[in-house]
Amino acid sequence: MQIYTTADGGTIEATRRGLEIDLHVRNAAGRTVATVVMSESAAESLLAELGVAVWE
């Protein structure tokens, strides 16, 4: 599992699940905003657009 901090103080928790990635997005208060399952390449693209290094 990797945890990334967003510019507004939220977090994105990325967990590998076989060929897919679970993304759990929380706001700065720690409340869940979204949970998403996507392919690894889609998750990497999304995180790159957000400006975070993927799988450090």
N, C-alpha and C positions, 0 to 999 in steps of 0.2 A: 504494500500500500504506500502511496505517495500522497502527501498533503501539500497543496499550493495555497498561498495566501493571495487574495485578490486586492486590488488597489483600494477598495472601500472597506477592507478589514474582514471580509468574508473568507471562506475557505472552499476549496474544491478537493475532495478526497477521491483519488483514483485507485481502483483495485482491479487487478487482472482476474478475469473469470474465463479461463480457457482462451478462446479466440476473441473474446469480447472484453470490454472495459466497463466497469460500473463507475459512474460519476455521481457523487453525493455532494450537492451544492448547498452551502449554508451561508446565511447573511452574517453581518458583523455581530448580531445578537446571538448567533448560534442556532437560529431557527432554520429548519430545512426549507429551501426554496425549490429544489428540484432533485429528482433522482432519475438518472438516464443510463441506459445500456446502449453502447455503440461499439462499432468495430475499433480495433486498435488504431488504424490509420485515420479514422474520423476523429477519434479522441485526440490524437497527436496534432491534427490540423487545428482543432478547436483550441487546444491549450496553447499552440504556437501563436494563434491569432490573439490570444489573451496576453501574450508576451511572457510566458513562463517556459523555462527549460523543461523538456519532457524526459522522464525516467532518469533523473540525475543519479 
